[in-house]
Amino acid sequence: MMGFAKRFVAVVVNMAGELWMGFYRRNSDFYDKQTTGSKSKLGYFSFIIAAAAVTIGIVSWMYSRMYS
């Protein structure tokens, strides 16, 4: 469970950095390596969707705090 949490945080931090600083070309293998623990396609997609939702929430919150 701790490994899952570490991988989730790593993905969220990388996605937030990409959104905040601008899009740049990250090799998609990074995200594939982080999701190796998922045993099914549903697990893989739910991991990525949850990470994306958390990332968008964090970046939106940071943006609203800075520019409002």
PDB file of N, H, CA, C and O in Angstrom:
ATOM      1  N   MET A   1       0.818  -1.195   0.000  1.00  0.00           N
ATOM      2  CA  MET A   1       0.000   0.000   0.000  1.00  0.00           C
ATOM      3  C   MET A   1       0.863   1.260   0.000  1.00  0.00           C
ATOM      4  O   MET A   1       0.520   2.254  -0.641  1.00  0.00           O
ATOM      5  N   MET A   2       1.984   1.214   0.722  1.00  0.00           N
ATOM      6  H   MET A   2       2.262   0.407   1.243  1.00  0.00           H
ATOM      7  CA  MET A   2       2.859   2.379   0.765  1.00  0.00           C
ATOM      8  C   MET A   2       3.489   2.637  -0.596  1.00  0.00           C
ATOM      9  O   MET A   2       3.664   3.792  -0.985  1.00  0.00           O
ATOM     10  N   GLY A   3       3.831   1.585  -1.323  1.00  0.00           N
ATOM     11  H   GLY A   3       3.689   0.646  -1.007  1.00  0.00           H
ATOM     12  CA  GLY A   3       4.379   1.745  -2.663  1.00  0.00           C
ATOM     13  C   GLY A   3       3.376   2.383  -3.608  1.00  0.00           C
ATOM     14  O   GLY A   3       3.738   3.208  -4.447  1.00  0.00           O
ATOM     15  N   PHE A   4       2.116   1.999  -3.467  1.00  0.00           N
ATOM     16  H   PHE A   4       1.822   1.329  -2.785  1.00  0.00           H
ATOM     17  CA  PHE A   4       1.050   2.584  -4.282  1.00  0.00           C
ATOM     18  C   PHE A   4       0.939   4.075  -3.996  1.00  0.00           C
ATOM     19  O   PHE A   4       0.823   4.882  -4.919  1.00  0.00           O
ATOM     20  N   ALA A   5       0.974   4.439  -2.724  1.00  0.00           N
ATOM     21  H   ALA A   5       1.068   3.783  -1.975  1.00  0.00           H
ATOM     22  CA  ALA A   5       0.869   5.852  -2.350  1.00  0.00           C
ATOM     23  C   ALA A   5       2.046   6.653  -2.893  1.00  0.00           C
ATOM     24  O   ALA A   5       1.862   7.772  -3.372  1.00  0.00           O
ATOM     25  N   LYS A   6       3.248   6.098  -2.826  1.00  0.00           N
ATOM     26  H   LYS A   6       3.397   5.189  -2.437  1.00  0.00           H
ATOM     27  CA  LYS A   6       4.427   6.785  -3.348  1.00  0.00           C
ATOM     28  C   LYS A   6       4.327   6.987  -4.851  1.00  0.00           C
ATOM     29  O   LYS A   6       4.649   8.059  -5.362  1.00  0.00           O
ATOM     30  N   ARG A   7       3.879   5.955  -5.559  1.00  0.00           N
ATOM     31  H   ARG A   7       3.617   5.083  -5.144  1.00  0.00           H
ATOM     32  CA  ARG A   7       3.731   6.076  -7.016  1.00  0.00           C
ATOM     33  C   ARG A   7       2.651   7.100  -7.366  1.00  0.00           C
ATOM     34  O   ARG A   7       2.810   7.876  -8.308  1.00  0.00           O
ATOM     35  N   PHE A   8       1.559   7.099  -6.609  1.00  0.00           N
ATOM     36  H   PHE A   8       1.430   6.468  -5.844  1.00  0.00           H
ATOM     37  CA  PHE A   8       0.471   8.043  -6.862  1.00  0.00           C
ATOM     38  C   PHE A   8       0.959   9.477  -6.657  1.00  0.00           C
ATOM     39  O   PHE A   8       0.685  10.352  -7.478  1.00  0.00           O
ATOM     40  N   VAL A   9       1.670   9.711  -5.581  1.00  0.00           N
ATOM     41  H   VAL A   9       1.893   9.000  -4.914  1.00  0.00           H
ATOM     42  CA  VAL A   9       2.196  11.052  -5.311  1.00  0.00           C
ATOM     43  C   VAL A   9       3.189  11.465  -6.385  1.00  0.00           C
ATOM     44  O   VAL A   9       3.185  12.620  -6.810  1.00  0.00           O
ATOM     45  N   ALA A  10       4.032  10.555  -6.831  1.00  0.00           N
ATOM     46  H   ALA A  10       4.035   9.616  -6.487  1.00  0.00           H
ATOM     47  CA  ALA A  10       5.001  10.878  -7.885  1.00  0.00           C
ATOM     48  C   ALA A  10       4.300  11.283  -9.173  1.00  0.00           C
ATOM     49  O   ALA A  10       4.713  12.238  -9.832  1.00  0.00           O
ATOM     50  N   VAL A  11       3.265  10.580  -9.528  1.00  0.00           N
ATOM     51  H   VAL A  11       2.930   9.804  -8.993  1.00  0.00           H
ATOM     52  CA  VAL A  11       2.516  10.914 -10.749  1.00  0.00           C
ATOM     53  C   VAL A  11       1.825  12.254 -10.594  1.00  0.00           C
ATOM     54  O   VAL A  11       1.861  13.074 -11.511  1.00  0.00           O
ATOM     55  N   VAL A  12       1.190  12.495  -9.444  1.00  0.00           N
ATOM     56  H   VAL A  12       1.161  11.829  -8.699  1.00  0.00           H
ATOM     57  CA  VAL A  12       0.484  13.758  -9.222  1.00  0.00           C
ATOM     58  C   VAL A  12       1.468  14.930  -9.257  1.00  0.00           C
ATOM     59  O   VAL A  12       1.182  15.954  -9.878  1.00  0.00           O
ATOM     60  N   VAL A  13       2.599  14.796  -8.611  1.00  0.00           N
ATOM     61  H   VAL A  13       2.831  13.964  -8.106  1.00  0.00           H
ATOM     62  CA  VAL A  13       3.586  15.880  -8.597  1.00  0.00           C
ATOM     63  C   VAL A  13       4.104  16.158 -10.003  1.00  0.00           C
ATOM     64  O   VAL A  13       4.254  17.319 -10.383  1.00  0.00           O
ATOM     65  N   ASN A  14       4.375  15.131 -10.769  1.00  0.00           N
ATOM     66  H   ASN A  14       4.253  14.187 -10.460  1.00  0.00           H
ATOM     67  CA  ASN A  14       4.848  15.338 -12.144  1.00  0.00           C
ATOM     68  C   ASN A  14       3.782  15.971 -13.016  1.00  0.00           C
ATOM     69  O   ASN A  14       4.080  16.864 -13.809  1.00  0.00           O
ATOM     70  N   MET A  15       2.544  15.521 -12.880  1.00  0.00           N
ATOM     71  H   MET A  15       2.302  14.795 -12.236  1.00  0.00           H
ATOM     72  CA  MET A  15       1.467  16.122 -13.674  1.00  0.00           C
ATOM     73  C   MET A  15       1.247  17.579 -13.274  1.00  0.00           C
ATOM     74  O   MET A  15       1.037  18.430 -14.139  1.00  0.00           O
ATOM     75  N   ALA A  16       1.294  17.874 -11.978  1.00  0.00           N
ATOM     76  H   ALA A  16       1.465  17.183 -11.276  1.00  0.00           H
ATOM     77  CA  ALA A  16       1.115  19.254 -11.517  1.00  0.00           C
ATOM     78  C   ALA A  16       2.236  20.140 -12.046  1.00  0.00           C
ATOM     79  O   ALA A  16       1.994  21.271 -12.465  1.00  0.00           O
ATOM     80  N   GLY A  17       3.451  19.630 -12.029  1.00  0.00           N
ATOM     81  H   GLY A  17       3.648  18.711 -11.689  1.00  0.00           H
ATOM     82  CA  GLY A  17       4.567  20.393 -12.579  1.00  0.00           C
ATOM     83  C   GLY A  17       4.401  20.668 -14.063  1.00  0.00           C
ATOM     84  O   GLY A  17       4.713  21.759 -14.539  1.00  0.00           O
ATOM     85  N   GLU A  18       3.914  19.687 -14.782  1.00  0.00           N
ATOM     86  H   GLU A  18       3.661  18.800 -14.395  1.00  0.00           H
ATOM     87  CA  GLU A  18       3.677  19.879 -16.219  1.00  0.00           C
ATOM     88  C   GLU A  18       2.595  20.922 -16.464  1.00  0.00           C
ATOM     89  O   GLU A  18       2.734  21.761 -17.354  1.00  0.00           O
ATOM     90  N   LEU A  19       1.518  20.876 -15.685  1.00  0.00           N
ATOM     91  H   LEU A  19       1.405  20.194 -14.962  1.00  0.00           H
ATOM     92  CA  LEU A  19       0.441  21.846 -15.879  1.00  0.00           C
ATOM     93  C   LEU A  19       0.851  23.234 -15.430  1.00  0.00           C
ATOM     94  O   LEU A  19       0.512  24.217 -16.089  1.00  0.00           O
ATOM     95  N   TRP A  20       1.571  23.337 -14.330  1.00  0.00           N
ATOM     96  H   TRP A  20       1.847  22.538 -13.795  1.00  0.00           H
ATOM     97  CA  TRP A  20       1.912  24.637 -13.778  1.00  0.00           C
ATOM     98  C   TRP A  20       2.978  25.351 -14.611  1.00  0.00           C
ATOM     99  O   TRP A  20       2.875  26.552 -14.861  1.00  0.00           O
ATOM    100  N   MET A  21       3.986  24.620 -15.032  1.00  0.00           N
ATOM    101  H   MET A  21       4.070  23.645 -14.829  1.00  0.00           H
ATOM    102  CA  MET A  21       5.106  25.238 -15.744  1.00  0.00           C
ATOM    103  C   MET A  21       4.938  25.207 -17.252  1.00  0.00           C
ATOM    104  O   MET A  21       5.772  25.747 -17.979  1.00  0.00           O
ATOM    105  N   GLY A  22       3.904  24.601 -17.716  1.00  0.00           N
ATOM    106  H   GLY A  22       3.226  24.163 -17.126  1.00  0.00           H
ATOM    107  CA  GLY A  22       3.694  24.485 -19.152  1.00  0.00           C
ATOM    108  C   GLY A  22       3.956  23.067 -19.594  1.00  0.00           C
ATOM    109  O   GLY A  22       4.697  22.318 -18.957  1.00  0.00           O
ATOM    110  N   PHE A  23       3.346  22.725 -20.672  1.00  0.00           N
ATOM    111  H   PHE A  23       2.744  23.333 -21.190  1.00  0.00           H
ATOM    112  CA  PHE A  23       3.482  21.359 -21.168  1.00  0.00           C
ATOM    113  C   PHE A  23       4.839  21.154 -21.805  1.00  0.00           C
ATOM    114  O   PHE A  23       5.304  21.993 -22.576  1.00  0.00           O
ATOM    115  N   TYR A  24       5.447  20.088 -21.499  1.00  0.00           N
ATOM    116  H   TYR A  24       5.069  19.406 -20.872  1.00  0.00           H
ATOM    117  CA  TYR A  24       6.675  19.678 -22.161  1.00  0.00           C
ATOM    118  C   TYR A  24       6.587  18.192 -22.403  1.00  0.00           C
ATOM    119  O   TYR A  24       5.741  17.509 -21.827  1.00  0.00           O
ATOM    120  N   ARG A  25       7.427  17.708 -23.221  1.00  0.00           N
ATOM    121  H   ARG A  25       8.115  18.263 -23.689  1.00  0.00           H
ATOM    122  CA  ARG A  25       7.356  16.317 -23.643  1.00  0.00           C
ATOM    123  C   ARG A  25       7.980  15.390 -22.606  1.00  0.00           C
ATOM    124  O   ARG A  25       9.202  15.263 -22.538  1.00  0.00           O
ATOM    125  N   ARG A  26       7.154  14.754 -21.813  1.00  0.00           N
ATOM    126  H   ARG A  26       6.161  14.857 -21.869  1.00  0.00           H
ATOM    127  CA  ARG A  26       7.641  13.741 -20.883  1.00  0.00           C
ATOM    128  C   ARG A  26       7.405  12.400 -21.549  1.00  0.00           C
ATOM    129  O   ARG A  26       6.350  12.152 -22.133  1.00  0.00           O
ATOM    130  N   ASN A  27       8.376  11.567 -21.454  1.00  0.00           N
ATOM    131  H   ASN A  27       9.233  11.768 -20.980  1.00  0.00           H
ATOM    132  CA  ASN A  27       8.266  10.237 -22.017  1.00  0.00           C
ATOM    133  C   ASN A  27       7.129   9.496 -21.306  1.00  0.00           C
ATOM    134  O   ASN A  27       7.107   9.448 -20.076  1.00  0.00           O
ATOM    135  N   SER A  28       6.209   8.934 -22.037  1.00  0.00           N
ATOM    136  H   SER A  28       6.226   8.973 -23.036  1.00  0.00           H
ATOM    137  CA  SER A  28       5.058   8.255 -21.433  1.00  0.00           C
ATOM    138  C   SER A  28       5.464   7.016 -20.656  1.00  0.00           C
ATOM    139  O   SER A  28       4.668   6.490 -19.878  1.00  0.00           O
ATOM    140  N   ASP A  29       6.686   6.538 -20.851  1.00  0.00           N
ATOM    141  H   ASP A  29       7.333   6.965 -21.484  1.00  0.00           H
ATOM    142  CA  ASP A  29       7.158   5.385 -20.080  1.00  0.00           C
ATOM    143  C   ASP A  29       7.204   5.683 -18.589  1.00  0.00           C
ATOM    144  O   ASP A  29       7.069   4.771 -17.774  1.00  0.00           O
ATOM    145  N   PHE A  30       7.394   6.959 -18.218  1.00  0.00           N
ATOM    146  H   PHE A  30       7.504   7.700 -18.881  1.00  0.00           H
ATOM    147  CA  PHE A  30       7.412   7.313 -16.803  1.00  0.00           C
ATOM    148  C   PHE A  30       6.095   6.919 -16.143  1.00  0.00           C
ATOM    149  O   PHE A  30       6.094   6.299 -15.080  1.00  0.00           O
ATOM    150  N   TYR A  31       4.989   7.270 -16.760  1.00  0.00           N
ATOM    151  H   TYR A  31       4.990   7.773 -17.624  1.00  0.00           H
ATOM    152  CA  TYR A  31       3.681   6.961 -16.173  1.00  0.00           C
ATOM    153  C   TYR A  31       3.391   5.466 -16.229  1.00  0.00           C
ATOM    154  O   TYR A  31       2.754   4.924 -15.326  1.00  0.00           O
ATOM    155  N   ASP A  32       3.849   4.804 -17.271  1.00  0.00           N
ATOM    156  H   ASP A  32       4.367   5.244 -18.005  1.00  0.00           H
ATOM    157  CA  ASP A  32       3.659   3.361 -17.360  1.00  0.00           C
ATOM    158  C   ASP A  32       4.417   2.636 -16.261  1.00  0.00           C
ATOM    159  O   ASP A  32       3.918   1.656 -15.708  1.00  0.00           O
ATOM    160  N   LYS A  33       5.616   3.105 -15.937  1.00  0.00           N
ATOM    161  H   LYS A  33       6.021   3.901 -16.386  1.00  0.00           H
ATOM    162  CA  LYS A  33       6.393   2.485 -14.857  1.00  0.00           C
ATOM    163  C   LYS A  33       5.721   2.678 -13.506  1.00  0.00           C
ATOM    164  O   LYS A  33       5.799   1.803 -12.644  1.00  0.00           O
ATOM    165  N   GLN A  34       5.064   3.814 -13.316  1.00  0.00           N
ATOM    166  H   GLN A  34       5.000   4.524 -14.016  1.00  0.00           H
ATOM    167  CA  GLN A  34       4.415   4.101 -12.038  1.00  0.00           C
ATOM    168  C   GLN A  34       3.144   3.278 -11.837  1.00  0.00           C
ATOM    169  O   GLN A  34       2.711   3.072 -10.704  1.00  0.00           O
ATOM    170  N   THR A  35       2.554   2.817 -12.913  1.00  0.00           N
ATOM    171  H   THR A  35       2.906   2.984 -13.834  1.00  0.00           H
ATOM    172  CA  THR A  35       1.295   2.072 -12.810  1.00  0.00           C
ATOM    173  C   THR A  35       1.483   0.575 -12.987  1.00  0.00           C
ATOM    174  O   THR A  35       0.522  -0.130 -13.293  1.00  0.00           O
ATOM    175  N   THR A  36       2.681   0.080 -12.805  1.00  0.00           N
ATOM    176  H   THR A  36       3.462   0.652 -12.556  1.00  0.00           H
ATOM    177  CA  THR A  36       2.930  -1.343 -12.992  1.00  0.00           C
ATOM    178  C   THR A  36       2.214  -2.200 -11.954  1.00  0.00           C
ATOM    179  O   THR A  36       2.003  -3.391 -12.184  1.00  0.00           O
ATOM    180  N   GLY A  37       1.838  -1.621 -10.823  1.00  0.00           N
ATOM    181  H   GLY A  37       2.009  -0.654 -10.636  1.00  0.00           H
ATOM    182  CA  GLY A  37       1.168  -2.386  -9.781  1.00  0.00           C
ATOM    183  C   GLY A  37      -0.276  -2.717 -10.096  1.00  0.00           C
ATOM    184  O   GLY A  37      -0.857  -3.594  -9.457  1.00  0.00           O
ATOM    185  N   SER A  38      -0.870  -2.037 -11.068  1.00  0.00           N
ATOM    186  H   SER A  38      -0.398  -1.325 -11.587  1.00  0.00           H
ATOM    187  CA  SER A  38      -2.263  -2.329 -11.394  1.00  0.00           C
ATOM    188  C   SER A  38      -2.352  -3.646 -12.147  1.00  0.00           C
ATOM    189  O   SER A  38      -1.552  -3.928 -13.039  1.00  0.00           O
ATOM    190  N   LYS A  39      -3.328  -4.435 -11.774  1.00  0.00           N
ATOM    191  H   LYS A  39      -3.978  -4.206 -11.049  1.00  0.00           H
ATOM    192  CA  LYS A  39      -3.440  -5.779 -12.338  1.00  0.00           C
ATOM    193  C   LYS A  39      -4.420  -5.852 -13.504  1.00  0.00           C
ATOM    194  O   LYS A  39      -4.512  -6.881 -14.173  1.00  0.00           O
ATOM    195  N   SER A  40      -5.147  -4.773 -13.750  1.00  0.00           N
ATOM    196  H   SER A  40      -5.073  -3.937 -13.206  1.00  0.00           H
ATOM    197  CA  SER A  40      -6.118  -4.789 -14.838  1.00  0.00           C
ATOM    198  C   SER A  40      -6.139  -3.427 -15.517  1.00  0.00           C
ATOM    199  O   SER A  40      -5.567  -2.457 -15.020  1.00  0.00           O
ATOM    200  N   LYS A  41      -6.800  -3.378 -16.646  1.00  0.00           N
ATOM    201  H   LYS A  41      -7.264  -4.166 -17.049  1.00  0.00           H
ATOM    202  CA  LYS A  41      -6.941  -2.110 -17.355  1.00  0.00           C
ATOM    203  C   LYS A  41      -7.789  -1.139 -16.546  1.00  0.00           C
ATOM    204  O   LYS A  41      -7.530   0.064 -16.549  1.00  0.00           O
ATOM    205  N   LEU A  42      -8.796  -1.653 -15.855  1.00  0.00           N
ATOM    206  H   LEU A  42      -9.006  -2.631 -15.852  1.00  0.00           H
ATOM    207  CA  LEU A  42      -9.635  -0.795 -15.022  1.00  0.00           C
ATOM    208  C   LEU A  42      -8.805  -0.154 -13.912  1.00  0.00           C
ATOM    209  O   LEU A  42      -8.972   1.030 -13.620  1.00  0.00           O
ATOM    210  N   GLY A  43      -7.924  -0.917 -13.299  1.00  0.00           N
ATOM    211  H   GLY A  43      -7.789  -1.879 -13.536  1.00  0.00           H
ATOM    212  CA  GLY A  43      -7.049  -0.373 -12.269  1.00  0.00           C
ATOM    213  C   GLY A  43      -6.108   0.679 -12.820  1.00  0.00           C
ATOM    214  O   GLY A  43      -5.865   1.703 -12.181  1.00  0.00           O
ATOM    215  N   TYR A  44      -5.581   0.424 -14.005  1.00  0.00           N
ATOM    216  H   TYR A  44      -5.779  -0.408 -14.523  1.00  0.00           H
ATOM    217  CA  TYR A  44      -4.680   1.376 -14.662  1.00  0.00           C
ATOM    218  C   TYR A  44      -5.401   2.684 -14.946  1.00  0.00           C
ATOM    219  O   TYR A  44      -4.905   3.759 -14.608  1.00  0.00           O
ATOM    220  N   PHE A  45      -6.568   2.594 -15.568  1.00  0.00           N
ATOM    221  H   PHE A  45      -6.971   1.721 -15.843  1.00  0.00           H
ATOM    222  CA  PHE A  45      -7.310   3.800 -15.919  1.00  0.00           C
ATOM    223  C   PHE A  45      -7.811   4.538 -14.685  1.00  0.00           C
ATOM    224  O   PHE A  45      -7.810   5.769 -14.666  1.00  0.00           O
ATOM    225  N   SER A  46      -8.237   3.819 -13.664  1.00  0.00           N
ATOM    226  H   SER A  46      -8.238   2.819 -13.680  1.00  0.00           H
ATOM    227  CA  SER A  46      -8.700   4.499 -12.451  1.00  0.00           C
ATOM    228  C   SER A  46      -7.541   5.206 -11.755  1.00  0.00           C
ATOM    229  O   SER A  46      -7.733   6.286 -11.196  1.00  0.00           O
ATOM    230  N   PHE A  47      -6.350   4.625 -11.776  1.00  0.00           N
ATOM    231  H   PHE A  47      -6.195   3.747 -12.230  1.00  0.00           H
ATOM    232  CA  PHE A  47      -5.163   5.265 -11.202  1.00  0.00           C
ATOM    233  C   PHE A  47      -4.870   6.571 -11.927  1.00  0.00           C
ATOM    234  O   PHE A  47      -4.678   7.605 -11.288  1.00  0.00           O
ATOM    235  N   ILE A  48      -4.834   6.532 -13.250  1.00  0.00           N
ATOM    236  H   ILE A  48      -4.990   5.692 -13.769  1.00  0.00           H
ATOM    237  CA  ILE A  48      -4.509   7.720 -14.044  1.00  0.00           C
ATOM    238  C   ILE A  48      -5.601   8.781 -13.917  1.00  0.00           C
ATOM    239  O   ILE A  48      -5.290   9.966 -13.790  1.00  0.00           O
ATOM    240  N   ILE A  49      -6.865   8.381 -13.950  1.00  0.00           N
ATOM    241  H   ILE A  49      -7.117   7.418 -14.054  1.00  0.00           H
ATOM    242  CA  ILE A  49      -7.959   9.345 -13.841  1.00  0.00           C
ATOM    243  C   ILE A  49      -7.966   9.996 -12.462  1.00  0.00           C
ATOM    244  O   ILE A  49      -8.175  11.204 -12.353  1.00  0.00           O
ATOM    245  N   ALA A  50      -7.742   9.218 -11.417  1.00  0.00           N
ATOM    246  H   ALA A  50      -7.572   8.237 -11.506  1.00  0.00           H
ATOM    247  CA  ALA A  50      -7.695   9.781 -10.067  1.00  0.00           C
ATOM    248  C   ALA A  50      -6.517  10.738  -9.929  1.00  0.00           C
ATOM    249  O   ALA A  50      -6.656  11.810  -9.339  1.00  0.00           O
ATOM    250  N   ALA A  51      -5.371  10.365 -10.462  1.00  0.00           N
ATOM    251  H   ALA A  51      -5.258   9.494 -10.940  1.00  0.00           H
ATOM    252  CA  ALA A  51      -4.201  11.248 -10.402  1.00  0.00           C
ATOM    253  C   ALA A  51      -4.455  12.538 -11.176  1.00  0.00           C
ATOM    254  O   ALA A  51      -4.079  13.617 -10.718  1.00  0.00           O
ATOM    255  N   ALA A  52      -5.076  12.440 -12.321  1.00  0.00           N
ATOM    256  H   ALA A  52      -5.381  11.564 -12.693  1.00  0.00           H
ATOM    257  CA  ALA A  52      -5.380  13.630 -13.116  1.00  0.00           C
ATOM    258  C   ALA A  52      -6.372  14.536 -12.395  1.00  0.00           C
ATOM    259  O   ALA A  52      -6.219  15.758 -12.411  1.00  0.00           O
ATOM    260  N   ALA A  53      -7.388  13.948 -11.762  1.00  0.00           N
ATOM    261  H   ALA A  53      -7.512  12.956 -11.749  1.00  0.00           H
ATOM    262  CA  ALA A  53      -8.377  14.742 -11.025  1.00  0.00           C
ATOM    263  C   ALA A  53      -7.733  15.474  -9.851  1.00  0.00           C
ATOM    264  O   ALA A  53      -8.000  16.654  -9.628  1.00  0.00           O
ATOM    265  N   VAL A  54      -6.893  14.778  -9.108  1.00  0.00           N
ATOM    266  H   VAL A  54      -6.676  13.818  -9.289  1.00  0.00           H
ATOM    267  CA  VAL A  54      -6.196  15.410  -7.985  1.00  0.00           C
ATOM    268  C   VAL A  54      -5.275  16.514  -8.492  1.00  0.00           C
ATOM    269  O   VAL A  54      -5.204  17.589  -7.897  1.00  0.00           O
ATOM    270  N   THR A  55      -4.577  16.253  -9.579  1.00  0.00           N
ATOM    271  H   THR A  55      -4.635  15.380 -10.062  1.00  0.00           H
ATOM    272  CA  THR A  55      -3.664  17.236 -10.153  1.00  0.00           C
ATOM    273  C   THR A  55      -4.397  18.488 -10.592  1.00  0.00           C
ATOM    274  O   THR A  55      -3.955  19.599 -10.298  1.00  0.00           O
ATOM    275  N   ILE A  56      -5.495  18.329 -11.283  1.00  0.00           N
ATOM    276  H   ILE A  56      -5.854  17.427 -11.523  1.00  0.00           H
ATOM    277  CA  ILE A  56      -6.272  19.480 -11.744  1.00  0.00           C
ATOM    278  C   ILE A  56      -6.800  20.269 -10.548  1.00  0.00           C
ATOM    279  O   ILE A  56      -6.826  21.499 -10.574  1.00  0.00           O
ATOM    280  N   GLY A  57      -7.214  19.569  -9.517  1.00  0.00           N
ATOM    281  H   GLY A  57      -7.193  18.569  -9.496  1.00  0.00           H
ATOM    282  CA  GLY A  57      -7.672  20.248  -8.309  1.00  0.00           C
ATOM    283  C   GLY A  57      -6.567  21.053  -7.649  1.00  0.00           C
ATOM    284  O   GLY A  57      -6.791  22.190  -7.236  1.00  0.00           O
ATOM    285  N   ILE A  58      -5.381  20.476  -7.545  1.00  0.00           N
ATOM    286  H   ILE A  58      -5.199  19.552  -7.880  1.00  0.00           H
ATOM    287  CA  ILE A  58      -4.246  21.179  -6.927  1.00  0.00           C
ATOM    288  C   ILE A  58      -3.855  22.404  -7.745  1.00  0.00           C
ATOM    289  O   ILE A  58      -3.670  23.487  -7.191  1.00  0.00           O
ATOM    290  N   VAL A  59      -3.729  22.241  -9.051  1.00  0.00           N
ATOM    291  H   VAL A  59      -3.880  21.361  -9.501  1.00  0.00           H
ATOM    292  CA  VAL A  59      -3.321  23.355  -9.903  1.00  0.00           C
ATOM    293  C   VAL A  59      -4.393  24.442  -9.917  1.00  0.00           C
ATOM    294  O   VAL A  59      -4.061  25.627  -9.916  1.00  0.00           O
ATOM    295  N   SER A  60      -5.653  24.067  -9.930  1.00  0.00           N
ATOM    296  H   SER A  60      -5.923  23.104  -9.931  1.00  0.00           H
ATOM    297  CA  SER A  60      -6.732  25.067  -9.877  1.00  0.00           C
ATOM    298  C   SER A  60      -6.698  25.837  -8.568  1.00  0.00           C
ATOM    299  O   SER A  60      -6.874  27.055  -8.555  1.00  0.00           O
ATOM    300  N   TRP A  61      -6.474  25.135  -7.473  1.00  0.00           N
ATOM    301  H   TRP A  61      -6.331  24.145  -7.484  1.00  0.00           H
ATOM    302  CA  TRP A  61      -6.392  25.791  -6.171  1.00  0.00           C
ATOM    303  C   TRP A  61      -5.207  26.751  -6.118  1.00  0.00           C
ATOM    304  O   TRP A  61      -5.338  27.877  -5.637  1.00  0.00           O
ATOM    305  N   MET A  62      -4.045  26.305  -6.612  1.00  0.00           N
ATOM    306  H   MET A  62      -3.938  25.390  -7.002  1.00  0.00           H
ATOM    307  CA  MET A  62      -2.861  27.161  -6.610  1.00  0.00           C
ATOM    308  C   MET A  62      -3.089  28.393  -7.491  1.00  0.00           C
ATOM    309  O   MET A  62      -2.701  29.503  -7.125  1.00  0.00           O
ATOM    310  N   TYR A  63      -3.705  28.198  -8.626  1.00  0.00           N
ATOM    311  H   TYR A  63      -4.020  27.297  -8.924  1.00  0.00           H
ATOM    312  CA  TYR A  63      -3.974  29.312  -9.547  1.00  0.00           C
ATOM    313  C   TYR A  63      -4.931  30.304  -8.901  1.00  0.00           C
ATOM    314  O   TYR A  63      -4.712  31.513  -8.977  1.00  0.00           O
ATOM    315  N   SER A  64      -5.986  29.808  -8.269  1.00  0.00           N
ATOM    316  H   SER A  64      -6.163  28.826  -8.208  1.00  0.00           H
ATOM    317  CA  SER A  64      -6.961  30.717  -7.658  1.00  0.00           C
ATOM    318  C   SER A  64      -6.365  31.461  -6.473  1.00  0.00           C
ATOM    319  O   SER A  64      -6.731  32.610  -6.227  1.00  0.00           O
ATOM    320  N   ARG A  65      -5.459  30.836  -5.736  1.00  0.00           N
ATOM    321  H   ARG A  65      -5.162  29.902  -5.936  1.00  0.00           H
ATOM    322  CA  ARG A  65      -4.816  31.516  -4.608  1.00  0.00           C
ATOM    323  C   ARG A  65      -3.864  32.616  -5.081  1.00  0.00           C
ATOM    324  O   ARG A  65      -3.721  33.644  -4.420  1.00  0.00           O
ATOM    325  N   MET A  66      -3.223  32.398  -6.212  1.00  0.00           N
ATOM    326  H   MET A  66      -3.339  31.562  -6.748  1.00  0.00           H
ATOM    327  CA  MET A  66      -2.243  33.372  -6.689  1.00  0.00           C
ATOM    328  C   MET A  66      -2.881  34.527  -7.450  1.00  0.00           C
ATOM    329  O   MET A  66      -2.408  35.661  -7.362  1.00  0.00           O
ATOM    330  N   TYR A  67      -3.938  34.257  -8.189  1.00  0.00           N
ATOM    331  H   TYR A  67      -4.322  33.336  -8.261  1.00  0.00           H
ATOM    332  CA  TYR A  67      -4.478  35.268  -9.093  1.00  0.00           C
ATOM    333  C   TYR A  67      -5.859  35.790  -8.712  1.00  0.00           C
ATOM    334  O   TYR A  67      -6.532  36.416  -9.531  1.00  0.00           O
ATOM    335  N   SER A  68      -6.280  35.544  -7.500  1.00  0.00           N
ATOM    336  H   SER A  68      -5.734  35.035  -6.835  1.00  0.00           H
ATOM    337  CA  SER A  68      -7.593  36.097  -7.109  1.00  0.00           C
ATOM    338  C   SER A  68      -7.441  37.145  -6.046  1.00  0.00           C
ATOM    339  O   SER A  68      -8.434  37.717  -5.596  1.00  0.00           O
TER     340      SER A  68
END
